[in-house]
């Protein structure tokens, strides 16, 4: 079996579309071994060429990539850890820029008597014995990625900006917060982080399809004054917040009022993606000139009678393009059968 050039990770339901994205920019790429569900070894690709292409134009479905510079057999025993530390930390330390902070990120894709933390700690310690590069697990500039399967460990070094995600395998984790209303909150937090969205101090936000109120809670936490639109009731804690206005009607009805104007509109409604895009297009006039929007496009898990997933995305883009610039589109770790779009309003006369 060929040693992969790189390892690509995507949601298992969208791995086929991630492959289409890869083949579009690297036609010579070949699929190697399936390392785990949603994790592929890829051969016949120069990692750095691909990474730079995707840094400039990020894919939607490929969630994380990392290079393979070293492959080692493993036994699935505790003794793997010191062996990995010596081989990986010793051999690849010279590849690190000693002026830039680094981090070790490990994924273990098979049963093993050790955890990623054990490998990270051992390898980082060995690296620090060989180089002056500072360890920074929160904001590293360069990453030593390690992927451990039942038979082998693969390791490689890259810039964090080239991995598509700062998180190992793109698995963006958030700690559960006191007062959390729903897991959907993680989706909004991830979108704000991935798209580097800074919300205006004291901004005014509209949450379409807000119930039970998870996104409203996060927006309030970010200092926004929120109008929540949903016929259903919100979590009781939100009614104690005087900066939350809940209108018990649907998004179509609010359009008839007409609505107020907002700095941000968010939409996580369970609607056909194209109809949801039509609603967002209808709300564009009610965004301030600098306005931004976030929405999820709900997609089927496979192509079917309702259309191909890629076709549904393209149809939604056609609907949105006259009034928004699509500044970002990603299948986030906390997305399910959907993608998240980051939209910027097109000012009158700029279309």
PENOR-V177256 format. One line per field, one symbol per residue. phi: phi as a letter, one per 30 degrees, with the letter a starting at -180 (. if undefined). psi: psi as a letter, one per 40 degrees, with the letter a starting at -180 (. if undefined). burial: + if it has 16 or more other ideal C-beta (glycine too) atoms within 10 Angstrom, else -. A space follows every 10 residues. Layout:
# PENOR-V177256
phi: ???
psi: ???
burial: ???
This chain:
# PENOR-V177256
phi: .ddddaccba eedbdddddd ddddcbddeb dcdddadibc dbcibdeddd ddedddbddc cdcabbdcca bbdbcibede dddddddddd dceddddddc dbbcbccccb dadbceedde ddddddeddc bceddbddbd cbbccbbccd cbccbacade dccibdceii ddcbddceie caddeddded ddddchccdd didcbccdid edjddddddd ddicdcccca dddceedddd cdcccccdac dddddddddd cbdbbbbbdd beeddddddd dddedccded dbbbbccdbd dadaedjddd ddddddeedd edbbcddabb cdecdcdabc ccccdddeic d
psi: hihidihhhi hdeedddddd ddddegdeih hbihdihehi hhifhhdddd ddddddgiid dhdiiiiheh hiiiefided dddddddddd dedeeiheei iiihhhhhei hifiiddddd dddddddeee iehhhgedgi dihhhhhhad dihhiihiid eeedieihee ghiiihiheh dieedddddd ddddefhhii hfihihhhfd ieeddddddd deeihhhhhh diiihdddee heehhhhgii dddddediia iidhhihfig ihdddddddd ddedeeiide iiihihhhii eihadeiidd dddddddddd ddeihgeihi gideibgiih hhhhhhihee .
burial: ---+++++++ +-+++-+++- ++---+--+- +++-++-+++ +++-+-+--+ +--+----++ ++++++++++ -+-+-+---+ +-+++-+++- -++-++---- ++++++++-- -+-+-+-+++ -+++-++--- +-+------+ +++++++++- -+++++++++ -+++++++++ -+-------+ +--+++++++ ++-++-+--- --++++++++ ++++++++++ -+-+++++++ ---++--+-- +--+-++--+ +--++---+- -++++++++- ++++-++-++ +-++-++--- ++++++++++ ------+-+- -++--+--++ --++---+++ +++++-++++ +++-++---- -
